[in-house]
Amino acid sequence: MDISSDDNENKPVRLSEISLNYTFSDYNERLTFLDRISEEIIFHFKMISKNWGLFEFSALGVAVLAIILGSWDIGIGELNSGGNYNRVGTKGILFLDDLSLMLTLLSIIAWFGFAVQLFIRFPIMRENVVYMFLGMFIIQVGYLGAHLNAPEFPSNLQIAQLGPVILSNLIFTFLTIFVVHRAVVETRDVHVLERHYHPDPRVVQTAWKDHSLKLWSIGLGLWMILVNVFSWSGAHSISTRPVSAEDSVFQFPWLYLICSIISVFLLIHIIWYPQFMLGAAGDRIQSTRAREVSGELNIASKENIQGMCPICKEDTPVIQHPSGKITINCVQFKCEGTGAPGTICQDCDMTLPTRIECGNCKSNTTITSHFDRQDAW
């Protein structure tokens, strides 16, 4: 009894195996997408509870520590008082209170340690980690620029004041959506087509469901929103200089703190999930175009590939299309029909074979072995 229970716990869970006790589609067919999202939420939490360990939670702890050290002066009064607004740049840093300078340096060190942990733990996402950190930095610079001439931004907003925010968000959107998101999605597509091909379309459909990125994409969008919120909050909390007797800088920027911690959790999840789903092959995640430029993808693969016998290299009546789909000519029954291996020929109603005998060397091999498969991973 105990052994059976342990086997069930150790058995890998797939997204396609998740079932819901309550479904929105029972009330309205158009709410089916909510069922898919609910299934992915359950699956993601199951995988986090099962696969996240000391490394992931220590990385989260280091990031939270970096946020607190950088946003709270722990009774020193440097942030609360507004500091000396007449000293700026390196000149201002040199006149910081010793303890404030120490907290600043510790925060920088903690952020550096967090980035190093992500690099070590998630090797196939290293390039994308750089893009995401760069995007966060650009957004924060944009909101600082917006507060330079408008300390109460967005109060009494003028269109010209939105310039830095709009420009930084355009760059941020490009890096996040058109670089990171596109690279992960296109690599997932190639992975499923190459490694999960099967003559039974139902098996392929299950593979697509197992590799769904709907919730991951939603998490990426939510992370982008939170980055904007905590960047505005951080810039807004230090923008008023000098500080009046009635007003003061936030003694504890709760909005910045809460949004930053949630965004860090989402960042780790966004980096972790592609590594968890696709990382066994140990290669970088890249868009199709980037893979072509780097020479990791054969451009000729956009054309049909003629099958060859793996033994004697003689051409065989099987073809692989650019989508990864394989079709076979129904030469076995002397008709002109074609179709996927294992399906029914539309001309003679016979089942197309999944193995084929070479007319030259008479070897009998699986159809998938007739292609020199160039893995994207």
Helices and strands as residue ranges (DSSP letters): H 2-10, G 15-17, G 24-26, G 29-31, H 32-51, H 54-71, H 78-81, H 89-94, H 98-121, G 123-125, H 126-148, G 159-162, H 163-173, I 174-181, H 182-195, H 201-210, H 214-237, H 254-278, G 279-281, H 288-293, G 299-302, E 305-308, E 315-320, E 326-329, G 331-333, E 338-339, E 355-357, E 364-366, G 367-370
